[in-house]
């Protein structure tokens, strides 16, 4: 989810990459994809 921008693009990209890695590692990304597939 969008959390807004900080003063640093580099910090925003670093934080986004960390959130994406956590979603992939935890299985949350795959679970979301499964929900999208079931919905469509």
C-alpha positions in Angstrom: 0.0 0.0 0.0 1.1 3.5 -0.7 2.6 5.1 2.4 3.5 8.5 1.0 6.8 10.0 0.0 9.7 10.9 2.2 12.3 13.5 1.4 14.6 10.9 -0.2 13.9 8.9 -3.3 16.7 6.5 -2.4 15.1 5.8 1.1 11.7 5.3 -0.5 13.1 2.8 -3.0 15.1 1.0 -0.3 12.0 0.7 1.9 9.8 -0.5 -1.0 12.3 -3.1 -1.9 12.4 -4.4 1.7 8.6 -4.6 1.8 8.5 -6.4 -1.5 11.2 -8.9 -0.4 9.2 -9.6 2.9 6.0 -10.1 0.9 7.7 -12.6 -1.3 9.6 -14.4 1.5 6.6 -14.7 3.7 4.3 -16.0 1.0 2.0 -12.9 1.2 2.7 -12.1 -2.5 1.7 -15.6 -3.7 -1.4 -15.5 -1.5 -2.5 -12.2 -3.0 -1.9 -13.5 -6.5 -4.0 -16.6 -5.7 -6.8 -14.3 -4.5 -6.6 -12.2 -7.7 -6.8 -15.4 -9.8 -9.8 -16.7 -7.8 -11.6 -13.4 -8.2 -11.1 -13.1 -12.0 
